[in-house]
Amino acid sequence: MVNVGGVLSPFNAWLVARGMATLPIRMKQINNNAMEVAKFLENHPKVRFVYYPGLESHPQHELAKKNKCMEAIQE
């Protein structure tokens, strides 16, 4: 499938609309999964540091909490 030009085909428009309907749910789950992985790695003895703004150990955690993208992690 080749997409050329500024106009979506009806099928591609349908795919985009279908994906947008579940985007908030998927993003919340992605954020939750990322937090679980970050916490696991932070406690792993072979990992020195985890650079993930959702963790309280991150130097800019307070700034990240103010960010709208981090709302799902704060719950």
Secondary structure, 3 states (H helix, E strand, C coil): CCCCCCCCCHHHHHHHHHHHHHHHHHHHHHHHHHHHHHHHHHCCCCCCCCCCCCCCCCCCHHHHHHCHHHHHHHC
